[in-house]
Amino acid sequence: MKRVSREILIKALENTIGTQGIPRKAIESLADYILELFGFEEAISDDMLNPSDRDIFYMLEDVGILSTEMDEVPVRHGRRWMIHYWKLKVDVILALAAEEEEKEETKEYNVYDDEELWERDEKE
């Protein structure tokens, strides 16, 4: 099972919700919050969340970082209990974090911005 580190999650959040003007401090807090809720698991029960948590999770689902799933468990008298849970999309998070690295690698070098290239040696 692949793991998501804090740094990778922050990069993924910066490449998704960070493009909407959310400050880095808020993204770091959100990453800590997500990792605190999930711990070492890839899925958590929806019953653990309060309505404001759920709103945040729906936003993260919209950008592709989380998904919802459901299981049915048989209970007495032939009834079924539906369990809803949230799942981290680890592969998507890793891909979103890698996008930033690709952008940095393809970044063009502008010689006009490099002051050292335009300085003359004093010996000349």
Secondary structure, DSSP 8 states (H G I E B T S, - for coil): -----HHHHHHHHHHHGGGGT--HHHHHHHHHHHHHHHTT-SEEEGGG--HHHHHHHHHHHHTTSEEEEEEEEE-GGG-EEEEEEEEE-HHHHHHHHHHHHHHHHT----GGG-HHHH---TT-
